[in-house]
Amino acid sequence: MQLTSFTDYGLRALIYMASLPEGKMTSITEVTQVYGVSRNHMVKIINQLSHMGFVEAIRGKNGGIRLGKPAADIIVGEVVRALEPLSLVNCSAEFCHITPACRLKTCIKSSDRTVFERARPSYTG
């Protein structure tokens, strides 16, 4: 499995925030400078991580970003599942001509479960 740069930088941003003293705020600009990523790209990543509760984003003069929960509670597999567009084939369509003879859907679901189960014990902290 190859991760998109969106997911890669999302994980890196979480790791960076986990490396800071607990509760310390940082900025999107700081994270982009550390990893050499465009600010616009990182804004989209942080926005999605924030909506999912992995990041807390606070606006204003004293605002910034920080982890939305303790690093030990952030499971890499959950972050990847939340950020990664994993539909390799559209097996969720209502109608498919080969459904009665197709074993691909079961195989893909099984491999997805395996990947995420192996990533479950991993965390950013």
Helices and strands as residue ranges (DSSP letters): H 5-19, H 28-35, H 39-51, E 55-58, E 64-67, G 71-73, H 76-83, G 99-101, H 104-119
